[in-house]
Amino acid sequence: MYLYNEYDQQMVDERVQQFRDQTQRFLEGRLSEDAFRPLRLQNGLYIQRYAPMLRIAIPYGQLRTNQLRQLAMITRHYDRGYAHFSTRQNIQLNWPELKEVPDILAALAQVQMHAIQTSGNCIRNTTTDPFAGRIQGETEDPRPWCEIIRQWSTFHPEFSFLPRKFKIAVNAHTLDDRAAIAVHDIGLQLSKDAQGNTRFKVMVGGGLGRTPIIGVCIKEQLEARHLLSYLEAIVRVYNLHGRRDNKFKARIKILVRAMGSDAFADAVEQHWIPLKDGALTLTTEEIQRVQQHFQDPPYRELEAHPWNHSNSPAGFITWYQHNTQPHKKTGYRIVTLSLKKTGHAPGNLSSEQMLAIADMADRYSFAQLRTTHEQNLVLADVEEQALVALWQTLKHWELATANIGCITDIICCPGGDFCSLANAKSIPIATAIQQRIDELDCVYELGPLTLNISGCMNACSPHHVGHIGILGVDKRGGEYYQVSLGGESQKNARIGAILGPSFSAADIADIIEEILQVYLDQRQPGETFIALYHRIGIQPFKERVYAHTD
């Protein structure tokens, strides 16, 4: 993992002092709300329905155990003893007091963390595959490139007040795309040319929200040394030409659509000419300097340790099959900790659970862990022979739910329970669906199936690209839910199609059951939900659901 140098630490410490002074002046009435708003947003602080919300940066999802322990202390001392992991691999506090936020930021700085550029119209946290550097099938480890982008974009003076927020994702796997690059403002796909040199496929203009759009490729083979200068040209074109008169039309996706992808690419090329081969050019020495921070841990030489029902405790094999992945190193597995136990808010962890996970990561995974886009956590380097012991500890802490990639592994924003922007609650809907699936006892029969729930059109839980997406809407002052089907976020990214008129909260679990029954009734042997949807289309689902509601 990347560790701060003296300049990194100095910048973060100075930002804490600046915000402490700004907050004090605001509380004393010497700074207006209008003047304070951009300052607090630059430091990750929102004003939500009941209290401020502080979003803390976890760059490309990487955490050390001392950082997780500090987060546990902060949630216990300054909040209500829990925190929420977001779909951008960050973590959020829902109940901090404004006057104590500078103290929280100071505590974060002690462990090389901050909340800088987690909100506001700036370049946000660059994200990547939570299995990066450990999964088989990667071109190379994408995390050094995420760090290079982080260092370029943090405190960038030209891009602190963009037309709207700006998100970048990097993927290096040749077959899977757990970073969902096609629905980002900029998506980068790593590859190798015929000579083995690193190249980037550059996609722009993806995004969700009110106008969900799949990004388009504007450059197939960008040389690695030109990465930052080309990104600078893209963001410069957006900063100059993106709309500022209407925040709903201010994202780069609207600009790319308005200009056309060819014209946008031409504009980028023109802005790139004076930047190419200039100060932003990445030297081999600079790339290697960053890559040195991402060396493999001291793995042991182990033999494969296969598990089967005959030599395993009851329940372990199910968890092993769903919550672990093959590792590039023989004798190790990648383990995902589900934060989706039925009855618990998806993505939430108590301070006690955080401390327990830190202990587990110290013992089993080289004192490191990762956050995921699906609001779960990953221990990336667990010895296969230690899996049973780890699983037993996870069970004790209610973290061994065997549902990764299943329908109950629901992605869910805080919704109307917390967020002032939400049209409807999300967490109770997730709980109702999880409980219905538990009652039907069909979670594994349904196979891989993603279900995402957003409380408003901002799509903090990317409902547009869930196999099943649920969106909270306001209907005559009541909370209703619109359902979409057929979305995908990975290699074949697609925006889901809206099923039809919205449903009440009381009906939504029934509606999901009817949708699933269509799948169970009409699937062919081995056919997944999304494959069936592409074969039969939306009409059979629509007929079944609206016959049910008549």
DOPA-15478 format. One record per residue (C-alpha): residue in three letters; x, y, z. Coordinates in steps of 0.1 Angstrom, whole numbers. Each point is the difference from the previous one (the first is absolute). Example, Ala and Ser with C-alpha at 12.3 -4.5 7.8 and 13.67 -1.06 7.14 Angstrom:
% DOPA-15478
+----------+-------+-------+-------+
| drendren |     X |     Y |     Z |
+----------+-------+-------+-------+
|      Ala |   123 |   -45 |    78 |
|      Ser |    14 |    34 |    -7 |
+----------+-------+-------+-------+
This chain:
% DOPA-15478
+----------+-------+-------+-------+
| drendren |     X |     Y |     Z |
+----------+-------+-------+-------+
|      Met |     0 |     0 |     0 |
|      Tyr |    10 |    36 |    -6 |
|      Leu |    13 |    18 |    31 |
|      Tyr |     1 |    38 |     4 |
|      Asn |    33 |    18 |    -4 |
|      Glu |     7 |    32 |    20 |
|      Tyr |   -17 |    21 |   -26 |
|      Asp |   -32 |   -20 |    -1 |
|      Gln |    -2 |     2 |    38 |
|      Gln |     7 |    37 |     1 |
|      Met |   -28 |     7 |   -26 |
|      Val |   -25 |   -20 |    20 |
|      Asp |    10 |    15 |    33 |
|      Glu |    -2 |    35 |   -14 |
|      Arg |   -35 |    -7 |   -15 |
|      Val |   -12 |   -11 |    35 |
|      Gln |    12 |    33 |    15 |
|      Gln |   -16 |    20 |   -28 |
|      Phe |   -34 |   -18 |     5 |
|      Arg |     2 |     4 |    38 |
|      Asp |     3 |    37 |    -5 |
|      Gln |   -27 |     1 |   -26 |
|      Thr |   -24 |   -20 |    22 |
|      Gln |     7 |    22 |    30 |
|      Arg |    -7 |    32 |   -20 |
|      Phe |   -33 |   -16 |   -13 |
|      Leu |   -11 |   -10 |    35 |
|      Glu |     7 |    35 |    13 |
|      Gly |   -20 |    16 |   -28 |
|      Arg |    30 |    16 |   -17 |
|      Leu |    -4 |   -22 |   -31 |
|      Ser |   -33 |    -3 |   -19 |
|      Glu |   -17 |   -32 |   -10 |
|      Asp |     6 |     7 |   -36 |
|      Ala |    37 |     6 |     6 |
|      Phe |     4 |   -30 |    22 |
|      Arg |   -18 |   -24 |   -23 |
|      Pro |    28 |    -5 |   -26 |
|      Leu |    25 |    -2 |    28 |
|      Arg |   -18 |   -28 |    18 |
|      Leu |    -6 |   -19 |   -32 |
|      Gln |    37 |     1 |    -9 |
|      Asn |     5 |   -18 |    33 |
|      Gly |   -27 |   -27 |    -5 |
|      Leu |   -27 |    15 |    22 |
|      Tyr |   -37 |     0 |   -10 |
|      Ile |   -30 |    13 |    18 |
|      Gln |   -25 |   -29 |     0 |
|      Arg |   -35 |    -6 |    13 |
|      Tyr |     8 |    -1 |    37 |
|      Ala |    37 |     7 |     4 |
|      Pro |    31 |     7 |   -20 |
|      Met |    15 |   -29 |   -20 |
|      Leu |    38 |    -4 |    -3 |
|      Arg |    13 |   -20 |   -29 |
|      Ile |    35 |   -13 |     6 |
|      Ala |    23 |    -9 |   -29 |
|      Ile |    13 |   -36 |    -4 |
|      Pro |    22 |     4 |   -31 |
|      Tyr |    -9 |   -29 |   -25 |
|      Gly |   -13 |   -19 |    30 |
|      Gln |    33 |    -7 |    18 |
|      Leu |     1 |     0 |    38 |
|      Arg |    25 |   -10 |    26 |
|      Thr |   -11 |   -14 |    33 |
|      Asn |    13 |    30 |    20 |
|      Gln |   -23 |    21 |   -21 |
|      Leu |   -30 |   -22 |     6 |
|      Arg |     7 |     1 |    37 |
|      Gln |     1 |    38 |    -1 |
|      Leu |   -33 |     0 |   -19 |
|      Ala |   -15 |   -22 |    27 |
|      Met |    12 |    25 |    27 |
|      Ile |   -15 |    29 |   -20 |
|      Thr |   -34 |   -17 |    -4 |
|      Arg |    -1 |    -8 |    37 |
|      His |    12 |    33 |    13 |
|      Tyr |   -15 |    25 |   -26 |
|      Asp |   -29 |   -19 |   -15 |
|      Arg |   -25 |   -27 |    11 |
|      Gly |    23 |   -30 |    -1 |
|      Tyr |    -3 |   -10 |   -37 |
|      Ala |     8 |    12 |   -35 |
|      His |   -12 |    -6 |   -35 |
|      Phe |    21 |   -13 |   -29 |
|      Ser |    -9 |    16 |   -33 |
|      Thr |     0 |   -12 |   -36 |
|      Arg |    30 |    22 |    -8 |
|      Gln |    21 |   -20 |    25 |
|      Asn |    -1 |    28 |    25 |
|      Ile |   -15 |     1 |    35 |
|      Gln |   -26 |    24 |    14 |
|      Leu |    -9 |    12 |    35 |
|      Asn |   -37 |     9 |     4 |
|      Trp |    -1 |    17 |    33 |
|      Pro |    31 |    22 |     7 |
|      Glu |    -4 |    34 |    17 |
|      Leu |    12 |    29 |   -22 |
|      Lys |    21 |    14 |    28 |
|      Glu |    19 |   -33 |     3 |
|      Val |     7 |    -6 |   -37 |
|      Pro |    34 |    17 |     2 |
|      Asp |    10 |   -23 |    28 |
|      Ile |   -12 |   -30 |   -21 |
|      Leu |    21 |    12 |   -29 |
|      Ala |    30 |     4 |    23 |
|      Ala |    -4 |   -35 |    13 |
|      Leu |    -2 |   -13 |   -36 |
|      Ala |    32 |    19 |    -9 |
|      Gln |    18 |   -19 |    27 |
|      Val |    -4 |   -32 |   -20 |
|      Gln |     4 |    15 |   -35 |
|      Met |   -36 |     5 |    -8 |
|      His |   -22 |    30 |    -9 |
|      Ala |   -33 |    11 |   -15 |
|      Ile |    14 |    22 |   -27 |
|      Gln |   -19 |     0 |   -34 |
|      Thr |   -26 |   -26 |    11 |
|      Ser |   -27 |    26 |    -9 |
|      Gly |    -3 |    31 |   -20 |
|      Asn |     5 |     7 |   -37 |
|      Cys |    35 |   -15 |    -2 |
|      Ile |    17 |   -33 |   -10 |
|      Arg |   -11 |   -25 |    26 |
|      Asn |    15 |   -33 |    13 |
|      Thr |    15 |   -20 |   -29 |
|      Thr |   -13 |   -36 |     3 |
|      Thr |    10 |   -34 |   -12 |
|      Asp |    -5 |   -38 |     3 |
|      Pro |     0 |    -9 |    37 |
|      Phe |    19 |   -32 |    -9 |
|      Ala |    27 |    21 |   -18 |
|      Gly |    35 |   -15 |     2 |
|      Arg |   -13 |   -33 |    13 |
|      Ile |   -24 |   -14 |   -26 |
|      Gln |    11 |   -22 |   -28 |
|      Gly |    -5 |    14 |   -36 |
|      Glu |    13 |    36 |     5 |
|      Thr |    21 |    18 |   -26 |
|      Glu |    18 |    15 |    30 |
|      Asp |    -8 |    15 |    34 |
|      Pro |   -22 |    31 |    -6 |
|      Arg |     6 |    15 |    35 |
|      Pro |    32 |    19 |    -9 |
|      Trp |   -18 |    17 |   -28 |
|      Cys |   -28 |     9 |    24 |
|      Glu |    26 |    15 |    24 |
|      Ile |    16 |    20 |   -29 |
|      Ile |   -34 |    14 |    -9 |
|      Arg |    -7 |     7 |    37 |
|      Gln |    32 |    20 |     4 |
|      Trp |    -7 |    20 |   -32 |
|      Ser |   -37 |     7 |     8 |
|      Thr |     2 |     8 |    37 |
|      Phe |     2 |    38 |     5 |
|      His |     2 |     6 |   -37 |
|      Pro |    -5 |    37 |    -2 |
|      Glu |   -17 |     0 |   -34 |
|      Phe |   -25 |   -26 |     8 |
|      Ser |   -13 |     9 |    35 |
|      Phe |   -32 |    16 |   -14 |
|      Leu |   -11 |   -21 |   -29 |
|      Pro |   -35 |     3 |   -14 |
|      Arg |    -9 |   -31 |    21 |
|      Lys |    16 |   -29 |    18 |
|      Phe |    24 |   -22 |   -20 |
|      Lys |     7 |   -37 |     4 |
|      Ile |    28 |   -22 |   -14 |
|      Ala |     3 |   -38 |     1 |
|      Val |    28 |   -23 |   -11 |
|      Asn |    -2 |   -37 |    -9 |
|      Ala |    27 |   -24 |    -9 |
|      His |   -18 |   -34 |    -2 |
|      Thr |    -2 |   -14 |   -35 |
|      Leu |   -34 |   -17 |     5 |
|      Asp |   -18 |    17 |    29 |
|      Asp |    -7 |    36 |     9 |
|      Arg |    -7 |     4 |    37 |
|      Ala |     9 |    37 |    -3 |
|      Ala |   -30 |     7 |   -23 |
|      Ile |    21 |    23 |   -22 |
|      Ala |   -28 |     4 |   -26 |
|      Val |   -21 |    21 |    23 |
|      His |    27 |    24 |    12 |
|      Asp |     9 |    35 |   -13 |
|      Ile |    33 |   -16 |   -10 |
|      Gly |     5 |   -37 |    -2 |
|      Leu |    35 |   -15 |    -6 |
|      Gln |     6 |   -35 |   -11 |
|      Leu |    36 |   -13 |     3 |
|      Ser |    14 |   -21 |   -28 |
|      Lys |    34 |   -10 |   -16 |
|      Asp |    10 |     6 |   -36 |
|      Ala |    18 |   -25 |   -21 |
|      Gln |    33 |    10 |    16 |
|      Gly |   -13 |    -4 |    35 |
|      Asn |    -2 |    37 |     7 |
|      Thr |   -28 |    14 |    22 |
|      Arg |   -29 |    17 |   -18 |
|      Phe |   -33 |    15 |    11 |
|      Lys |   -33 |    -1 |   -18 |
|      Val |   -17 |    33 |    10 |
|      Met |   -38 |     2 |     3 |
|      Val |   -18 |    33 |     8 |
|      Gly |   -35 |    11 |     7 |
|      Gly |   -14 |   -28 |    20 |
|      Gly |   -22 |     6 |    30 |
|      Leu |   -33 |    -7 |    17 |
|      Gly |   -23 |    24 |    18 |
|      Arg |   -28 |    17 |   -18 |
|      Thr |    15 |    -8 |   -34 |
|      Pro |    17 |   -34 |     1 |
|      Ile |    25 |    -4 |   -29 |
|      Ile |    26 |   -26 |    -9 |
|      Gly |    34 |    16 |    -7 |
|      Val |    16 |     0 |   -35 |
|      Cys |    36 |    -8 |    -9 |
|      Ile |    19 |    31 |   -13 |
|      Lys |    35 |   -17 |     0 |
|      Glu |     8 |   -37 |    -4 |
|      Gln |    37 |    -1 |     7 |
|      Leu |    13 |    29 |    22 |
|      Glu |    37 |    -4 |    10 |
|      Ala |     5 |    -2 |    37 |
|      Arg |    24 |    29 |     2 |
|      His |   -27 |    23 |   -14 |
|      Leu |   -27 |   -10 |    25 |
|      Leu |    -1 |    32 |    21 |
|      Ser |     4 |    24 |   -29 |
|      Tyr |   -29 |   -16 |   -19 |
|      Leu |   -22 |    -1 |    32 |
|      Glu |     9 |    37 |     5 |
|      Ala |   -12 |     8 |   -36 |
|      Ile |   -33 |   -19 |     5 |
|      Val |    -8 |    18 |    33 |
|      Arg |    12 |    33 |   -15 |
|      Val |   -25 |    -3 |   -29 |
|      Tyr |   -27 |    -8 |    25 |
|      Asn |     9 |    28 |    23 |
|      Leu |    -2 |    25 |   -29 |
|      His |   -31 |   -13 |   -18 |
|      Gly |   -21 |   -18 |    27 |
|      Arg |   -33 |    17 |     8 |
|      Arg |    -1 |    20 |    32 |
|      Asp |   -35 |    14 |    -4 |
|      Asn |   -18 |   -32 |     8 |
|      Lys |    15 |   -25 |    25 |
|      Phe |   -22 |   -28 |   -15 |
|      Lys |    18 |     5 |   -34 |
|      Ala |    34 |     8 |    13 |
|      Arg |    17 |   -35 |     0 |
|      Ile |    25 |    -8 |   -27 |
|      Lys |   -24 |   -27 |   -14 |
|      Ile |   -23 |    28 |   -11 |
|      Leu |    29 |    19 |   -16 |
|      Val |    12 |   -31 |   -19 |
|      Arg |   -35 |    -7 |   -13 |
|      Ala |    -6 |    37 |   -10 |
|      Met |    34 |     2 |   -19 |
|      Gly |     0 |   -35 |   -13 |
|      Ser |    28 |   -24 |    10 |
|      Asp |    21 |     7 |   -31 |
|      Ala |    -1 |    38 |     5 |
|      Phe |     7 |    -4 |    37 |
|      Ala |    30 |   -23 |    -8 |
|      Asp |    12 |    26 |   -25 |
|      Ala |    -2 |    28 |    27 |
|      Val |    19 |   -22 |    24 |
|      Glu |    27 |    -5 |   -26 |
|      Gln |     4 |    37 |    -5 |
|      His |     3 |     7 |    37 |
|      Trp |    25 |   -29 |     2 |
|      Ile |    24 |    14 |   -25 |
|      Pro |    16 |    26 |    23 |
|      Leu |     0 |   -25 |    30 |
|      Lys |    14 |   -31 |   -18 |
|      Asp |    36 |    -6 |     8 |
|      Gly |     0 |    28 |    26 |
|      Ala |     3 |     1 |    38 |
|      Leu |   -29 |   -25 |     4 |
|      Thr |    18 |   -28 |   -19 |
|      Leu |     6 |   -30 |    22 |
|      Thr |    36 |   -12 |     1 |
|      Thr |     9 |   -36 |     5 |
|      Glu |    16 |    10 |    33 |
|      Glu |   -32 |    17 |    13 |
|      Ile |   -22 |   -30 |   -10 |
|      Gln |    24 |   -24 |    18 |
|      Arg |     1 |    23 |    30 |
|      Val |   -37 |    -4 |     5 |
|      Gln |     0 |   -37 |    -9 |
|      Gln |    25 |    -7 |    28 |
|      His |   -28 |     8 |    25 |
|      Phe |   -21 |   -29 |   -14 |
|      Gln |    24 |   -29 |     3 |
|      Asp |   -14 |   -34 |     9 |
|      Pro |     0 |    -9 |    38 |
|      Pro |    24 |   -27 |    12 |
|      Tyr |   -21 |   -30 |   -11 |
|      Arg |     9 |   -34 |    12 |
|      Glu |     7 |   -28 |   -24 |
|      Leu |   -31 |   -22 |     5 |
|      Glu |   -18 |   -28 |   -18 |
|      Ala |   -36 |     2 |   -10 |
|      His |   -24 |    -9 |    28 |
|      Pro |   -33 |   -12 |   -16 |
|      Trp |   -31 |    -1 |    22 |
|      Asn |   -29 |   -23 |    -4 |
|      His |   -31 |   -10 |    21 |
|      Ser |    17 |   -31 |    15 |
|      Asn |    27 |    20 |    17 |
|      Ser |   -18 |    33 |     8 |
|      Pro |   -24 |    12 |    27 |
|      Ala |   -37 |     4 |    -9 |
|      Gly |    -6 |    33 |   -19 |
|      Phe |    37 |     7 |    -8 |
|      Ile |    -1 |   -13 |   -36 |
|      Thr |   -29 |    22 |    -9 |
|      Trp |    18 |    30 |    14 |
|      Tyr |    32 |   -11 |   -17 |
|      Gln |   -17 |    -3 |   -34 |
|      His |   -17 |    34 |     2 |
|      Asn |    23 |    22 |    20 |
|      Thr |    35 |   -10 |   -11 |
|      Gln |    18 |     3 |   -34 |
|      Pro |    31 |   -17 |   -14 |
|      His |    32 |    19 |     7 |
|      Lys |    29 |     4 |   -24 |
|      Lys |    23 |   -16 |    26 |
|      Thr |    -4 |   -37 |     7 |
|      Gly |   -13 |    -8 |    35 |
|      Tyr |   -18 |    33 |     5 |
|      Arg |   -36 |    13 |    -6 |
|      Ile |   -16 |    34 |    -3 |
|      Val |   -28 |     2 |    27 |
|      Thr |   -29 |    24 |    -2 |
|      Leu |   -17 |     9 |    33 |
|      Ser |   -38 |     6 |    -6 |
|      Leu |   -14 |    30 |    17 |
|      Lys |   -35 |   -11 |   -10 |
|      Lys |   -14 |   -21 |    28 |
|      Thr |   -38 |     1 |    -2 |
|      Gly |   -14 |    26 |    24 |
|      His |    31 |    22 |     0 |
|      Ala |     4 |    31 |   -22 |
|      Pro |    21 |   -10 |   -30 |
|      Gly |    35 |    13 |     2 |
|      Asn |    -1 |     9 |    37 |
|      Leu |    26 |   -11 |    25 |
|      Ser |     1 |     6 |    38 |
|      Ser |    32 |    12 |    16 |
|      Glu |     3 |   -34 |    18 |
|      Gln |    -2 |   -18 |   -34 |
|      Met |    27 |    23 |   -14 |
|      Leu |    24 |    -8 |    28 |
|      Ala |    -7 |   -37 |    -5 |
|      Ile |     6 |     2 |   -37 |
|      Ala |    33 |    19 |     6 |
|      Asp |    11 |   -29 |    23 |
|      Met |   -10 |   -25 |   -27 |
|      Ala |    19 |    19 |   -27 |
|      Asp |    31 |     2 |    23 |
|      Arg |    -2 |   -37 |     5 |
|      Tyr |   -10 |   -13 |   -34 |
|      Ser |     7 |    27 |   -27 |
|      Phe |    32 |    19 |     6 |
|      Ala |   -18 |    28 |    19 |
|      Gln |   -18 |    13 |   -31 |
|      Leu |   -35 |    -1 |   -13 |
|      Arg |   -21 |    16 |   -28 |
|      Thr |   -34 |    15 |    -4 |
|      Thr |   -22 |   -10 |   -30 |
|      His |   -25 |    17 |   -23 |
|      Glu |   -26 |   -24 |    14 |
|      Gln |     4 |    14 |    35 |
|      Asn |    19 |   -30 |    13 |
|      Leu |    36 |    -5 |    12 |
|      Val |    28 |   -22 |   -13 |
|      Leu |    29 |   -19 |    17 |
|      Ala |    21 |    -5 |   -31 |
|      Asp |    27 |   -24 |    12 |
|      Val |   -13 |   -28 |    22 |
|      Glu |    17 |   -33 |     1 |
|      Glu |   -23 |   -28 |   -10 |
|      Gln |     8 |   -21 |    31 |
|      Ala |   -11 |    30 |    22 |
|      Leu |   -35 |     4 |   -16 |
|      Val |   -19 |   -21 |    25 |
|      Ala |    14 |    19 |    29 |
|      Leu |    -8 |    33 |   -17 |
|      Trp |   -35 |   -11 |    -9 |
|      Gln |    -7 |   -10 |    36 |
|      Thr |    11 |    34 |    12 |
|      Leu |   -21 |    17 |   -26 |
|      Lys |   -30 |   -20 |    11 |
|      His |     5 |    13 |    36 |
|      Trp |    -1 |    36 |   -13 |
|      Glu |   -30 |    -6 |   -23 |
|      Leu |    22 |     6 |   -31 |
|      Ala |    -1 |   -35 |   -16 |
|      Thr |   -32 |     4 |   -20 |
|      Ala |     6 |   -22 |   -31 |
|      Asn |   -16 |    22 |   -26 |
|      Ile |    26 |    18 |   -21 |
|      Gly |   -13 |     5 |   -35 |
|      Cys |   -35 |   -13 |    11 |
|      Ile |   -32 |    20 |     0 |
|      Thr |     2 |     7 |    38 |
|      Asp |    34 |    17 |    -5 |
|      Ile |   -20 |    31 |    -6 |
|      Ile |    17 |    33 |    -8 |
|      Cys |   -19 |    27 |    19 |
|      Cys |     5 |    37 |     7 |
|      Pro |   -10 |    15 |    33 |
|      Gly |   -32 |    14 |   -16 |
|      Gly |   -27 |    20 |    17 |
|      Asp |    11 |   -12 |    35 |
|      Phe |    30 |    24 |    -3 |
|      Cys |     4 |    18 |   -33 |
|      Ser |   -18 |    33 |    -6 |
|      Leu |     0 |    -6 |   -37 |
|      Ala |   -19 |   -34 |     1 |
|      Asn |   -35 |    -3 |   -12 |
|      Ala |    -5 |   -33 |    19 |
|      Lys |    15 |   -23 |    25 |
|      Ser |    24 |   -27 |   -12 |
|      Ile |    11 |   -20 |    30 |
|      Pro |   -35 |   -13 |    10 |
|      Ile |    -5 |   -11 |   -36 |
|      Ala |    32 |   -20 |     0 |
|      Thr |    -9 |   -16 |    33 |
|      Ala |   -35 |   -10 |   -13 |
|      Ile |    15 |   -16 |   -32 |
|      Gln |    27 |   -18 |    20 |
|      Gln |   -27 |   -14 |    24 |
|      Arg |   -22 |   -11 |   -29 |
|      Ile |    29 |   -19 |   -16 |
|      Asp |     9 |   -16 |    33 |
|      Glu |   -36 |   -11 |     3 |
|      Leu |     0 |   -15 |   -35 |
|      Asp |    33 |   -17 |     7 |
|      Cys |    11 |     5 |   -36 |
|      Val |    30 |    23 |     1 |
|      Tyr |    24 |   -26 |   -14 |
|      Glu |   -25 |   -14 |   -25 |
|      Leu |    -2 |    35 |   -15 |
|      Gly |    37 |     0 |    -8 |
|      Pro |    20 |    32 |    -7 |
|      Leu |   -24 |    30 |     1 |
|      Thr |     6 |    36 |     9 |
|      Leu |   -26 |    22 |    17 |
|      Asn |     7 |    37 |     6 |
|      Ile |   -22 |    25 |    18 |
|      Ser |     3 |    38 |    -2 |
|      Gly |   -21 |    25 |    20 |
|      Cys |     2 |    26 |   -28 |
|      Met |    11 |     7 |   -36 |
|      Asn |    36 |     7 |    12 |
|      Ala |     5 |   -38 |    -1 |
|      Cys |    25 |    -3 |    28 |
|      Ser |    -9 |   -36 |    -2 |
|      Pro |     2 |    -6 |   -37 |
|      His |   -35 |   -13 |    -6 |
|      His |     2 |     6 |   -38 |
|      Val |    26 |   -27 |    -3 |
|      Gly |   -14 |   -26 |    24 |
|      His |   -16 |   -31 |   -15 |
|      Ile |   -29 |    12 |    20 |
|      Gly |     0 |    37 |     9 |
|      Ile |   -23 |    18 |    24 |
|      Leu |    -3 |    38 |     1 |
|      Gly |   -19 |    20 |    27 |
|      Val |   -23 |    26 |   -15 |
|      Asp |   -24 |    26 |    14 |
|      Lys |   -36 |    -6 |   -11 |
|      Arg |   -25 |    25 |    12 |
|      Gly |    20 |     4 |    32 |
|      Gly |     3 |   -37 |     6 |
|      Glu |    30 |   -24 |    -2 |
|      Tyr |    -2 |   -23 |   -31 |
|      Tyr |    25 |   -21 |   -18 |
|      Gln |     8 |    -4 |   -37 |
|      Val |    15 |   -33 |   -11 |
|      Ser |    24 |    -6 |   -29 |
|      Leu |    13 |   -32 |   -15 |
|      Gly |    30 |   -11 |   -21 |
|      Gly |    27 |    24 |    12 |
|      Glu |    36 |   -11 |     1 |
|      Ser |    32 |    18 |    12 |
|      Gln |    28 |   -22 |   -12 |
|      Lys |    14 |    -8 |   -34 |
|      Asn |   -33 |     1 |   -18 |
|      Ala |   -13 |    31 |    19 |
|      Arg |   -36 |     8 |    -7 |
|      Ile |   -26 |    23 |    15 |
|      Gly |   -31 |   -18 |    13 |
|      Ala |   -34 |     5 |   -15 |
|      Ile |   -28 |    14 |    22 |
|      Leu |   -27 |   -26 |     6 |
|      Gly |   -29 |    24 |     2 |
|      Pro |   -19 |    21 |    26 |
|      Ser |    14 |     1 |    35 |
|      Phe |   -11 |   -21 |    30 |
|      Ser |    -7 |     8 |    37 |
|      Ala |    25 |   -11 |    27 |
|      Ala |   -25 |   -26 |    12 |
|      Asp |    -1 |   -16 |   -34 |
|      Ile |    37 |    -1 |   -10 |
|      Ala |    10 |   -33 |    16 |
|      Asp |   -30 |   -16 |   -18 |
|      Ile |    11 |    15 |   -33 |
|      Ile |    35 |   -13 |     4 |
|      Glu |   -13 |   -34 |     7 |
|      Glu |   -22 |     0 |   -31 |
|      Ile |    31 |    11 |   -21 |
|      Leu |    20 |   -28 |    14 |
|      Gln |   -28 |   -25 |    -6 |
|      Val |     1 |     9 |   -37 |
|      Tyr |    37 |    -9 |     0 |
|      Leu |    -6 |   -33 |    19 |
|      Asp |   -29 |   -10 |   -23 |
|      Gln |    17 |     8 |   -34 |
|      Arg |    37 |    -5 |     5 |
|      Gln |    19 |   -27 |   -19 |
|      Pro |    25 |   -23 |    17 |
|      Gly |    30 |    21 |    12 |
|      Glu |   -16 |    33 |   -12 |
|      Thr |     7 |    30 |    22 |
|      Phe |   -26 |    27 |     7 |
|      Ile |    17 |    25 |   -23 |
|      Ala |     4 |   -25 |   -28 |
|      Leu |   -38 |    -9 |     3 |
|      Tyr |    -8 |    37 |    -1 |
|      His |    20 |     5 |   -32 |
|      Arg |   -17 |   -30 |   -16 |
|      Ile |   -37 |     7 |     9 |
|      Gly |     1 |    38 |     5 |
|      Ile |   -19 |    21 |    24 |
|      Gln |   -36 |    -8 |   -11 |
|      Pro |    -5 |   -33 |    19 |
|      Phe |    11 |    17 |    32 |
|      Lys |   -23 |    30 |    -6 |
|      Glu |   -30 |   -22 |    -7 |
|      Arg |     6 |   -21 |    32 |
|      Val |     6 |    30 |    22 |
|      Tyr |   -29 |    22 |   -11 |
|      Ala |   -24 |   -29 |    -1 |
|      His |    10 |    -5 |    37 |
|      Thr |    -7 |    37 |     8 |
|      Asp |   -34 |     2 |   -17 |
+----------+-------+-------+-------+
